[in-house]
Amino acid sequence: MHGNKDLMLLVGDNPFHGISHLSQERGRVRGDSVTSPEYAAKLVMIAVENGASGFMFSVSENTLSILKVIRQAGEIGKLKLYALVPYAYEYVRLANRLGGISGLAKRVAKQVALSGNVKAVVSGLKGVITRNPVTLMETYLMYEISRIRSAAGRDARLDSVLLHEVITDMSLAFELDWLFESYVKFMLRQGIRPGFETRNFAYLVHKFKGWGLDLSKLAIASPFNKIGFQMNPSQIECEEALLSLQEPSVIAMSILAAGYLKPSQAISYVRDLPNLRCAVVGVSSERHASETFKLFGEKLET
C-alpha cells in the first residue's frame, strides 16, 4: 500500500508528566529533566523541525507552562494544538488534598471567578441558579479554553479540544447522549473541532452513529497499534469501525504500544490504516524527538 502522506504527526505529552502506560516504575526511570517546561518545549520544537505538525496535551499547569515557553520563543504559530480536558490526574490529586469532590468544586469555582473570564463567571452563576448541567459544563469548558489561550497567545491554532477518556467512556457507559450532543454544539459554536478520547473506539462509533452525531466534524483519539494494545474490545473490531467512517477524523494513540514496538513497525501499521487524521507519539530526549519524527516522515512518503 502507498503511504498516507496526509497523516499528521503530533507530539504527545505523556513523558512530560512522567507517565508510562506500562508501569509507574518506567515513568520514574525517565527522570525529572523531561518534565521541565523549558526542556519539554525544546523537545516539541525539535519534533516540529523533523516533521511533527502539532502538540497533543492534557491541560495542566505543566503543559500550559510548556506552551508559554514556546510562545515566548515565537514558535507557537508552527503548531496545531490538540487539548485534552479535564486533566483527570491533576483533579484527583486536588480532590484528595482538598477533602473530596466538594472541596474540588469550590477550588474550581474560585479559579473560574479569578480567571477574569466574564462569560464563564456569568454562565457559572446561571448554571448554579438553574441547576443546569449543560450550562455548568459550558462554564468549565470556557474556563479551560481561556487557560489555553492565555498560555499560548493569540497566534496559537487550537484545532481541537477533546474530552478525556475518563469522562468519555463513563458517559458512554451511562448512555449520556445529551452530554455528547451538548459538548459538540458548544465546541462548534466556539469554532473548535469537538473531540473525544476513548479506550472503547468501536463502541463509541456505534453509539455516535445511533445518536445521529456527525463523526466527520469530530476528532476521536484512541489506541491503534500493530499488536492491538489497549484496542477494545478487539483489534479487528476497532479496525472495522475505523473503516466504516466516511473521512479521516481519528487520532491514533499508543502507536508504539508503550514501547513494545519499534518506530518503524509502528508507522508501517498506522500508515496503511484508513481514516486516520493524526498519529501521536511522545518523546523523552532530543535524539528521540529528532530520529523518531524524521523516520516517521520518511515512512509516510514510501
N, C-alpha and C positions, 0 to 999 in steps of 0.2 A: 504494500500500500504506500501511496505517497504521503509525505509528512503533512501535518496540519499547520501550514505556515501562518494561519491567523490565530493560533493558540497563544494567548498572552501568558507571560511568566510573571508570577508575583513572589515577593519576598514575604515569608511568614514570620511571625513574631514569637513563636514558642520558645526558641532558645534565649530570647531576650528576657523571658520570665523565668528561665531555668527549668522549663517544662520538658519532660520526656514522656512520650506515650507508652514507653516500656516500663520505666520504673523511676522512682524518686532518686535512687542512687545514681543512675545515669545522668539525671539532671544536675545533681550535685558535683559529679566528676568534672563537668564542663567548667566549673569555676565561676568566679564572680565577674570577671572582666567583661564578658559578653552582655551582662545586664547593665553596664554603664551606658547611659544615653548617648554620650559622645562616641563611644566605640560602636554601639549598635547602629547609630546614624551613618558612621563610616562604612559599615558592612552593607547597609542598604544601598548606599550610593555606588559602592564597588559593584554590587549586583546589577544596578541600573546601567553602569558603564559597560557591562558584559551581557546585556540583553533583557534584563528584567524591565517590566513596564509599570509595576506598581508595588504597593505595600499593603498587606492584609494584616490587620492588628485588632486585638481586643482593646477597648477604650479604658486605659488605666493611667495612673499618674506617670508611670514609667514610659509608656508608648507616647503619651502626649508630650513628654519631655524630648523624646526622640524626634517627633515632628517639629518641635520648636528649634532644635539644633539644625535640622535640615532646612527649615525656613530661613533661619539666620544666615545660613551658608548660601542662600539664594538658589537652592536646588529644588524647592518643593514643587515647582511647576512641571518638573520632569516626571512626577509620579501620579498615577491614578490611585486613589485611596479607597480601600475596602475595609469598613469598620464593623467590628462585632460588638453588640451590646446585649445585655449588660456583661461586664467582666465578672463572671459568677464567682471566681475565687476571691476577688477583692471584696465583694459584698458579703460572702460567707465569713471571711475574716472579720469584717466590720461588725456583722451581726453578733458574732461570738464575743467581741470586745465590748459591744455597746448594750449587751443584755437582751439579745434576741431581735425578733422582727420589729417590735415597737420602737426599740432604740434605733434600729437601722432606718426605719421610716422617718423618724424625727431628724436624723442626721441628713438624709437625702433632701427632706423638705427645707432644712436650713440652708443646704448648699444651693438649692434652686433659688431660694429667696436672695442669697448673697451673690448669685451669678450675674445679676443685673439684667437678666433676660425678662423684660416686662411681660411679653406674651406668655412665657412659661409660668410666671407668677400668677397672672390673671387666670390662665387656664387651670392652674392647680387649685386655686381658690374655688373656681366654678366646679371642678371635679369633686372637691371635698363637700361643698354645699349640696350638690345634687347626687352625690354618691355614684357618679357615673364612671365606670371602669375604663371606658374608651377615652374619656377626657383626661383621666389620670395617666393613662398610658401615653397619650399625646404630650402631656406635660413633661413626663420623664424623657421622652424622645427629643423634644425641643431642647431640654437641658443638655443631653448628651451631644446633640448636634452642635450646640453652641460651644461646648467644650472643645470639640474637634476644630471648629472654625477659628476659635480663639487661639489655639495652639498652632494650627497650620497656616493661618492667614488667608487673605482674600484671593491669593493666586492658586490656592490648593484646588485640586479636582477631586471632589468627594463623589466617586462613582456610585457607591452602594453602601447602605447600612443594613447589616444582617442581624437578625435575632439569633442570639446564642443558642446552641443546641439544647441546653437545659430547658429553656423556655419553649423552643420549637417542638421538641419531642414530647414534653409534658402536655402541651396544648393539643398536639396530635392525638395523644392517648385519651384525652378528655373530649376530643372532637369539638374543640372551640372554634368553629368556623367563623364566628363573628370577630374573634380576635385577629385571625389572619386577614379577613376582608378589611377590617378597620385599619390594620397596620399597612396594608398595601395602598389603600386610598390615601392615607396620611402621607406616606413617603412620596407617592406620585405628585401630591399637591406641593411638596417641597422641592420638586424637580430632582429627586434622588431615586435611583433604582432600588425598589424594596428587595430585601434578601433574607434568606433563611439558611442557617447552618443545621444540618441534621445527620444523625447516625442511622436513620431509617429512610433512606432515599426512595426505595421502591414504594413504600407505604405512603410517603409524602406525595409523590407524583400521583398515585392512585386517588388519594383523598382530594388533592387540589383539583384534579380533573372533575371529580364528582361534585365539588363545590362550585365549579364554573370559574375558577381563577385562571387568568391568562398567564401561563407559565413563560411565554415569550417576553413578558415585561419584568420578569423576576430574575434574581441571581440566587442560585441554590448551591451551597457549599457542602460537599460530602466526600467521604473517602473513596478513592479509586486507585487500585494498585494491582500489580500482576498476581499477587498471592491471595487477594481477597481479604486482606487485613482490615478489620472494622467495617467491612461491607455487609450490611444486614438487610434482609435475612440471609442472602447469599450473593456471591459474586455474579452468578448468572442472572438472578432476578434484578440486580442493580443495573447490569449491562442492558437487559431488555427494556427496563424503564427508561434508561438513557436514550436508547434507540427510538423509543416512542415519541420523543419530543420533536417539535416542529423546527426548532432552530437552536443554535448554541446559547445556553443560559446557565451552564453548570461550571462551578469552580472545583476542580479536583484537588482534594487534600490527601494527606498521608500517602503521597505517591511513592515515597521511599520505604513505606511500611515500617516506620520507626527505626530505620537503619538496616533492616533485613536485606533490602535491595540496593544494588549499586545504581548510581545516577543513570548510567547507560541503559540498564534494564528498565528503570522506572519510566524514562521518557519514551522509550520504544513502545511501551504499553499504552500510555495515555495519548501518545501522538496519533495512534490509529483508532481511537475511540471517537464516535460521532458526538456532536452536540456539546463538546466541551468548549467553554468560553476562556477559561484560565486554568493554569496549574500553579499551585503554591508550594513553595519549599522553604524551610528555614535554613539559615546559615549561621555558623558559630565561629568562623575565623575568616581572615582576609583571603587566604588561599581557597577555602571552601567557597566563598562568595564568588571569587573570580572563576575558578575552574568549573564549578557546577553550572553556572548560568551560561558560560561560554560553550560548554558541552551541550547543554540543552538547546541552545540556539542552533548549533551545528546539526544536531539530530533532527530538528524540526525542518531543516532545509533539505534533508535527504529523502 
